[in-house]
Amino acid sequence: MIVVMKVGAPEPEIDRLTNEFSAWGLTPEKIVGKHKVVIGLVGDTADMDALQIQEISPWIEQVLRVEQPFKRASREYRHGEPSEVVISTPSGPVAFGQHHPLVVVAGPCSVENEEMIIAVAQRVKAAGAKFLRGGAFKPRTSPYAFQGHGESALALLAAAREVTGLGIITELMDAADLESLAEVADVIQVGARNMQNFSLLKKVGAQEKPILLKRGMSATIEEWLMAAEYIMAAGNPNVILCERGIRTFDRQYTRNTLDLSAVPVLRSLTHLPIMIDPSHGTGWASLVPSMAMASIAAGADSLMIEVHPNPSKALSDGPQSLTPDRFDQLMQELSVVGKAMGRWSAELPTLAAV
């Protein structure tokens, strides 16, 4: 249930209502929008009369029920307003959200060595990326495949962050590694295989670092949003959703099926920012540019692109990785679509400027 306050509602009245709702055994959450303040009410509201609640203050404009099972993640919860996730990086704050420029995240699947990760970080930063992605802990289908360098790789990501000023996004596999990983990561990634690891979701929800939640390989959109709800219900509102391809029939020509229809569907259901990962979504470097451009046209807020200096020798996911030179070219191509969609920052390179 949400309580929508009238424009200009005084802060003391909002505080009074918040205290009153708390006394009723509810958990009130104040959401400050562009024009209005909304108080979200979490708890047993099934038997509450919306009209009676509206009568307790002349500053209440309306009281609405949130019909979706994912309450906090629902677009209704913010009265239709999109949220933003603002992240502090060494180069300054970066905002993910519908009303902000496209944010590009790039880097290798795995952190292999210091020379490689710093070189890639410098190249993607020069091309316009705002965040470096790189796996320290790698979930792999085979127990014999490269599993990542672990904590030593976190130190290499920290070095790349210091050299370039890029924000860091890396994946958490085990709650036992949360503290050490959070010291380095600006955004903690929960991967597709852990999307429904509910104990892990509660743990990352109980800390303050923003969470990048990747869609499970066979997850419905509602299951994905309910996973986001676990994080938000634990206290962390800063969640970014990442579509990275789902498992369908065809495995011969693409690694997964990139579900771009999820973008407009999510836009109607949730206020959370939306990222697309066309690298995992297709599995082939040759398909990444087309799907990255299509993602912007569909309305994505962010892209995650895998970049490796020598994809044929990558320790993981080489076939889907772009070279730094191809990433430079892609950023120029993306600028055309990004400018047309009003999502390209003046700070980013454009095709005309090259």
RODOMAR-792959 format. One record per residue (C-alpha): residue number from 0; residue in one letter; chain; x, y, z. Coordinates in steps of 0.2 Angstrom, whole numbers, plus 2048, in hexadecimal, padded with zeros to 3 digits. Each point is the difference from the previous one (the first is absolute). Layout:
{NUM, a, A, {X, Y, Z}}
...
//
This chain:
{0, m, A, {800, 800, 800}}
{1, i, A, {806, 812, 7FC}}
{2, v, A, {7FB, 810, 807}}
{3, v, A, {802, 80E, 7F4}}
{4, m, A, {803, 811, 808}}
{5, k, A, {7FA, 811, 7F8}}
{6, v, A, {80D, 80B, 7F8}}
{7, g, A, {807, 80B, 80E}}
{8, a, A, {7FB, 7F5, 80E}}
{9, p, A, {80A, 806, 80F}}
{10, e, A, {80E, 7F5, 807}}
{11, p, A, {7F9, 800, 812}}
{12, e, A, {7F0, 7F9, 7F9}}
{13, i, A, {809, 7F3, 7F7}}
{14, d, A, {80A, 7FB, 80F}}
{15, r, A, {7F0, 7FF, 80B}}
{16, l, A, {7F8, 7F4, 7F3}}
{17, t, A, {80F, 7F6, 800}}
{18, n, A, {800, 7FE, 813}}
{19, e, A, {7ED, 7FC, 800}}
{20, f, A, {802, 7F2, 7F2}}
{21, s, A, {80F, 7F9, 80B}}
{22, a, A, {7F4, 7FF, 80F}}
{23, w, A, {7F4, 7F6, 7F5}}
{24, g, A, {80D, 7F3, 7FE}}
{25, l, A, {805, 805, 7EE}}
{26, t, A, {811, 804, 7F9}}
{27, p, A, {7FE, 811, 7F8}}
{28, e, A, {80D, 805, 7F2}}
{29, k, A, {801, 812, 7FA}}
{30, i, A, {803, 802, 7EE}}
{31, v, A, {805, 811, 7FA}}
{32, g, A, {7FA, 802, 7EE}}
{33, k, A, {803, 80E, 7F4}}
{34, h, A, {7F0, 809, 805}}
{35, k, A, {7F8, 7F6, 80E}}
{36, v, A, {804, 7F6, 80F}}
{37, v, A, {7FA, 7EE, 801}}
{38, i, A, {7FF, 7F6, 810}}
{39, g, A, {801, 7ED, 7FC}}
{40, l, A, {7F8, 7F5, 80D}}
{41, v, A, {807, 7EF, 802}}
{42, g, A, {7F7, 7F3, 80B}}
{43, d, A, {7EE, 7F9, 802}}
{44, t, A, {7F5, 80D, 7F7}}
{45, a, A, {7F4, 7F4, 7F9}}
{46, d, A, {7F2, 805, 80C}}
{47, m, A, {804, 812, 800}}
{48, d, A, {7F3, 80C, 7F8}}
{49, a, A, {809, 80C, 7F4}}
{50, l, A, {7F3, 80E, 802}}
{51, q, A, {801, 7FF, 813}}
{52, i, A, {813, 802, 7FF}}
{53, q, A, {7FE, 80F, 7F4}}
{54, e, A, {7F5, 809, 80D}}
{55, i, A, {80D, 801, 80D}}
{56, s, A, {809, 80E, 7F8}}
{57, p, A, {7FB, 80E, 7F4}}
{58, w, A, {811, 7FF, 7F8}}
{59, i, A, {7FC, 7EE, 7F9}}
{60, e, A, {7FC, 801, 7EE}}
{61, q, A, {7FC, 7ED, 7FE}}
{62, v, A, {803, 7EF, 807}}
{63, l, A, {803, 7F2, 7F3}}
{64, r, A, {803, 7ED, 802}}
{65, v, A, {80F, 7F9, 7F7}}
{66, e, A, {7F9, 7F1, 7F7}}
{67, q, A, {810, 7F7, 7FB}}
{68, p, A, {808, 7F3, 80B}}
{69, f, A, {811, 809, 7FF}}
{70, k, A, {7FB, 80F, 80A}}
{71, r, A, {810, 80B, 802}}
{72, a, A, {806, 7FC, 7EF}}
{73, s, A, {7EF, 804, 7F8}}
{74, r, A, {7FE, 810, 7F6}}
{75, e, A, {7F0, 804, 809}}
{76, y, A, {80A, 801, 810}}
{77, r, A, {808, 810, 7FA}}
{78, h, A, {7F0, 806, 7F9}}
{79, g, A, {807, 7FD, 7EE}}
{80, e, A, {810, 809, 802}}
{81, p, A, {810, 7F7, 7FB}}
{82, s, A, {80E, 7FF, 80D}}
{83, e, A, {812, 803, 7FE}}
{84, v, A, {80F, 7F8, 807}}
{85, v, A, {80E, 80D, 802}}
{86, i, A, {811, 7F8, 803}}
{87, s, A, {810, 80A, 806}}
{88, t, A, {80F, 7FB, 7F6}}
{89, p, A, {812, 808, 801}}
{90, s, A, {7FB, 80A, 7F1}}
{91, g, A, {7F0, 807, 807}}
{92, p, A, {7EE, 7FA, 802}}
{93, v, A, {7F8, 7F5, 7F3}}
{94, a, A, {7ED, 7FE, 7FF}}
{95, f, A, {7F7, 7F1, 7F9}}
{96, g, A, {7EE, 804, 7FB}}
{97, q, A, {7F3, 804, 7F3}}
{98, h, A, {803, 813, 800}}
{99, h, A, {813, 7FF, 800}}
{100, p, A, {80D, 7FD, 7F2}}
{101, l, A, {804, 7EE, 7FB}}
{102, v, A, {80D, 7F8, 80B}}
{103, v, A, {80C, 7F4, 7F8}}
{104, v, A, {809, 7F3, 80A}}
{105, a, A, {80E, 7F6, 7F8}}
{106, g, A, {80F, 7F4, 803}}
{107, p, A, {805, 7EE, 800}}
{108, c, A, {7F6, 7F2, 806}}
{109, s, A, {80E, 7FB, 80C}}
{110, v, A, {80E, 80A, 808}}
{111, e, A, {810, 7F6, 7FA}}
{112, n, A, {80F, 80B, 805}}
{113, e, A, {804, 812, 804}}
{114, e, A, {807, 805, 7F0}}
{115, m, A, {7F0, 7FA, 7F6}}
{116, i, A, {7F3, 807, 80C}}
{117, i, A, {808, 812, 801}}
{118, a, A, {803, 800, 7ED}}
{119, v, A, {7EE, 7FC, 7FD}}
{120, a, A, {7FA, 80C, 80D}}
{121, q, A, {80A, 80E, 7F8}}
{122, r, A, {7F9, 7FC, 7EE}}
{123, v, A, {7EE, 7FF, 805}}
{124, k, A, {801, 810, 80B}}
{125, a, A, {807, 809, 7F1}}
{126, a, A, {7F2, 7FA, 7F5}}
{127, g, A, {7F3, 806, 80C}}
{128, a, A, {7FC, 7F2, 80C}}
{129, k, A, {7FC, 805, 812}}
{130, f, A, {802, 7EF, 809}}
{131, l, A, {80C, 7F2, 7FE}}
{132, r, A, {7F9, 7EE, 801}}
{133, g, A, {80B, 7F2, 804}}
{134, g, A, {7FE, 7EF, 80A}}
{135, a, A, {80A, 7FC, 80F}}
{136, f, A, {7F5, 7F1, 804}}
{137, k, A, {7F9, 7F7, 7F1}}
{138, p, A, {7F1, 7F4, 800}}
{139, r, A, {804, 7F3, 7F3}}
{140, t, A, {7F5, 7F1, 7FA}}
{141, s, A, {810, 7F5, 800}}
{142, p, A, {809, 7FD, 811}}
{143, y, A, {810, 7FF, 7F5}}
{144, a, A, {7FE, 811, 7F8}}
{145, f, A, {809, 810, 806}}
{146, q, A, {7F7, 806, 80F}}
{147, g, A, {808, 811, 802}}
{148, h, A, {80F, 805, 80B}}
{149, g, A, {7F5, 805, 80F}}
{150, e, A, {806, 80C, 80C}}
{151, s, A, {811, 804, 7F7}}
{152, a, A, {7F5, 806, 7F1}}
{153, l, A, {7F7, 80C, 80B}}
{154, a, A, {811, 808, 804}}
{155, l, A, {802, 802, 7ED}}
{156, l, A, {7EF, 808, 7FE}}
{157, a, A, {804, 80C, 80D}}
{158, a, A, {810, 805, 7F7}}
{159, a, A, {7F7, 802, 7F0}}
{160, r, A, {7F3, 80B, 809}}
{161, e, A, {80E, 80B, 807}}
{162, v, A, {809, 802, 7EF}}
{163, t, A, {7F1, 804, 7F6}}
{164, g, A, {7F2, 807, 80C}}
{165, l, A, {7F4, 7F3, 7F9}}
{166, g, A, {7F2, 7F9, 80B}}
{167, i, A, {802, 7ED, 803}}
{168, i, A, {7F2, 7F3, 7FE}}
{169, t, A, {805, 7EE, 804}}
{170, e, A, {7F6, 7F1, 805}}
{171, l, A, {7FD, 7F9, 811}}
{172, m, A, {7FF, 7ED, 801}}
{173, d, A, {800, 7FC, 813}}
{174, a, A, {7FA, 80B, 80F}}
{175, a, A, {811, 7FC, 808}}
{176, d, A, {808, 80B, 7F3}}
{177, l, A, {7F4, 80E, 802}}
{178, e, A, {80B, 80B, 80C}}
{179, s, A, {810, 7FF, 7F6}}
{180, l, A, {7F7, 802, 7EF}}
{181, a, A, {7F6, 80F, 806}}
{182, e, A, {810, 809, 805}}
{183, v, A, {805, 800, 7ED}}
{184, a, A, {7EF, 800, 7F7}}
{185, d, A, {7F6, 80F, 7FD}}
{186, v, A, {7F2, 7F5, 7FA}}
{187, i, A, {7FE, 7EE, 805}}
{188, q, A, {7FA, 7F4, 7F3}}
{189, v, A, {7F4, 7F1, 804}}
{190, g, A, {802, 7F5, 7F1}}
{191, a, A, {7F3, 7F6, 7F6}}
{192, r, A, {804, 7F0, 80A}}
{193, n, A, {7FD, 809, 810}}
{194, m, A, {7F0, 80A, 7FC}}
{195, q, A, {7F6, 7F4, 80B}}
{196, n, A, {80D, 7FD, 80E}}
{197, f, A, {7F4, 809, 80C}}
{198, s, A, {80C, 7FF, 80F}}
{199, l, A, {80D, 809, 7F5}}
{200, l, A, {7F3, 80D, 7FB}}
{201, k, A, {7FC, 804, 812}}
{202, k, A, {812, 802, 804}}
{203, v, A, {803, 80C, 7F2}}
{204, g, A, {7F0, 809, 804}}
{205, a, A, {806, 803, 812}}
{206, q, A, {80F, 80A, 7FA}}
{207, e, A, {801, 811, 7F7}}
{208, k, A, {80A, 7FC, 7F0}}
{209, p, A, {7F5, 801, 7F0}}
{210, i, A, {7FB, 7EF, 7F9}}
{211, l, A, {800, 7FB, 7ED}}
{212, l, A, {7F4, 7F1, 7FF}}
{213, k, A, {801, 7F6, 7F1}}
{214, r, A, {7F1, 7F6, 7FA}}
{215, g, A, {801, 7ED, 802}}
{216, m, A, {802, 7F6, 7F1}}
{217, s, A, {7EF, 7F8, 801}}
{218, a, A, {7F8, 80E, 80B}}
{219, t, A, {7EF, 808, 7FC}}
{220, i, A, {7FF, 813, 801}}
{221, e, A, {7F6, 7FE, 810}}
{222, e, A, {80C, 7F5, 808}}
{223, w, A, {80E, 80C, 7FC}}
{224, l, A, {7F6, 80E, 808}}
{225, m, A, {7FC, 7F6, 80F}}
{226, a, A, {813, 7FD, 802}}
{227, a, A, {803, 813, 7FF}}
{228, e, A, {7F2, 801, 80E}}
{229, y, A, {80A, 7F5, 80B}}
{230, i, A, {80F, 80C, 7FF}}
{231, m, A, {7F5, 810, 802}}
{232, a, A, {7F6, 7F8, 80F}}
{233, a, A, {810, 7FD, 809}}
{234, g, A, {803, 813, 7FF}}
{235, n, A, {80A, 803, 7F0}}
{236, p, A, {7F6, 80B, 7F4}}
{237, n, A, {80F, 801, 7F3}}
{238, v, A, {7FC, 7F2, 7F4}}
{239, i, A, {804, 800, 7ED}}
{240, l, A, {7F9, 7F2, 7F6}}
{241, c, A, {80A, 7F8, 7F2}}
{242, e, A, {7F9, 7F6, 7F2}}
{243, r, A, {80E, 7F4, 7FA}}
{244, g, A, {7F7, 7F3, 7F5}}
{245, i, A, {7F4, 7F2, 804}}
{246, r, A, {801, 7ED, 7FC}}
{247, t, A, {7F5, 7FC, 7F1}}
{248, f, A, {800, 7F3, 7F2}}
{249, d, A, {80E, 806, 7F5}}
{250, r, A, {812, 7FD, 807}}
{251, q, A, {808, 7FE, 7EF}}
{252, y, A, {801, 812, 7FA}}
{253, t, A, {7FF, 80A, 811}}
{254, r, A, {805, 7FC, 811}}
{255, n, A, {7F0, 806, 807}}
{256, t, A, {7F1, 80A, 7FA}}
{257, l, A, {801, 812, 804}}
{258, d, A, {7EF, 805, 806}}
{259, l, A, {7FF, 813, 7FB}}
{260, s, A, {7ED, 7FF, 802}}
{261, a, A, {804, 800, 812}}
{262, v, A, {805, 813, 7FF}}
{263, p, A, {7EE, 807, 7FD}}
{264, v, A, {7F8, 7F3, 80B}}
{265, l, A, {80B, 804, 80E}}
{266, r, A, {7FD, 813, 7FD}}
{267, s, A, {7EE, 7FD, 803}}
{268, l, A, {802, 7F5, 80F}}
{269, t, A, {80F, 808, 80A}}
{270, h, A, {808, 810, 804}}
{271, l, A, {812, 7F8, 801}}
{272, p, A, {80D, 804, 7F3}}
{273, i, A, {803, 7F3, 7F2}}
{274, m, A, {811, 7FA, 7F9}}
{275, i, A, {802, 7F4, 7F1}}
{276, d, A, {80F, 7F4, 7FE}}
{277, p, A, {801, 7FC, 7ED}}
{278, s, A, {810, 7F7, 802}}
{279, h, A, {7F9, 7F2, 80B}}
{280, g, A, {7EF, 802, 7F7}}
{281, t, A, {807, 7FB, 7EF}}
{282, g, A, {811, 7F7, 804}}
{283, w, A, {808, 806, 7F0}}
{284, a, A, {80A, 810, 7FE}}
{285, s, A, {7F9, 803, 7EF}}
{286, l, A, {7EE, 801, 806}}
{287, v, A, {804, 80C, 80F}}
{288, p, A, {800, 811, 7F6}}
{289, s, A, {7EF, 7FD, 7F8}}
{290, m, A, {7F8, 7FB, 810}}
{291, a, A, {808, 80E, 80A}}
{292, m, A, {7F9, 80D, 7F4}}
{293, a, A, {7EF, 7F7, 801}}
{294, s, A, {801, 801, 813}}
{295, i, A, {802, 813, 800}}
{296, a, A, {7F1, 801, 7F3}}
{297, a, A, {7F6, 7F5, 80C}}
{298, g, A, {803, 80C, 80E}}
{299, a, A, {80D, 7F8, 80B}}
{300, d, A, {809, 80B, 80D}}
{301, s, A, {811, 7F7, 7FF}}
{302, l, A, {80A, 7F4, 7F6}}
{303, m, A, {80D, 7F3, 806}}
{304, i, A, {80D, 7FB, 7F3}}
{305, e, A, {80E, 7F3, 801}}
{306, v, A, {811, 806, 7FA}}
{307, h, A, {810, 7F7, 7FF}}
{308, p, A, {811, 804, 7F8}}
{309, n, A, {801, 7EF, 7F9}}
{310, p, A, {7F0, 7F6, 800}}
{311, s, A, {807, 7F0, 7F8}}
{312, k, A, {80B, 7FE, 810}}
{313, a, A, {7F3, 806, 80D}}
{314, l, A, {7FE, 7F5, 80F}}
{315, s, A, {7ED, 801, 7FF}}
{316, d, A, {7F3, 806, 7F3}}
{317, g, A, {80C, 805, 7F2}}
{318, p, A, {7F4, 7FD, 7F2}}
{319, q, A, {7F4, 80D, 806}}
{320, s, A, {80E, 80D, 804}}
{321, l, A, {804, 80F, 7F5}}
{322, t, A, {812, 806, 7FE}}
{323, p, A, {803, 812, 806}}
{324, d, A, {801, 806, 7EE}}
{325, r, A, {7EF, 7F9, 7FD}}
{326, f, A, {7F9, 807, 810}}
{327, d, A, {807, 812, 7FB}}
{328, q, A, {7F6, 7FE, 7EF}}
{329, l, A, {7F0, 7F9, 809}}
{330, m, A, {800, 810, 80B}}
{331, q, A, {800, 80B, 7F1}}
{332, e, A, {7F2, 7F5, 7F8}}
{333, l, A, {7F6, 801, 811}}
{334, s, A, {801, 813, 800}}
{335, v, A, {7F5, 801, 7F1}}
{336, v, A, {7F2, 7F6, 808}}
{337, g, A, {803, 808, 811}}
{338, k, A, {7FF, 812, 7F9}}
{339, a, A, {7F0, 7FB, 7F7}}
{340, m, A, {7F8, 7F9, 810}}
{341, g, A, {806, 80F, 80A}}
{342, r, A, {80B, 7F4, 80B}}
{343, w, A, {811, 805, 7FB}}
{344, s, A, {80B, 80B, 80C}}
{345, a, A, {809, 80F, 7F9}}
{346, e, A, {80F, 7F9, 809}}
{347, l, A, {800, 7F1, 7F5}}
{348, p, A, {808, 7FF, 7EE}}
{349, t, A, {7F5, 801, 7F1}}
{350, l, A, {802, 7FA, 7EE}}
{351, a, A, {801, 812, 7FA}}
{352, a, A, {80E, 803, 80C}}
{353, v, A, {80B, 7F2, 7FA}}
//
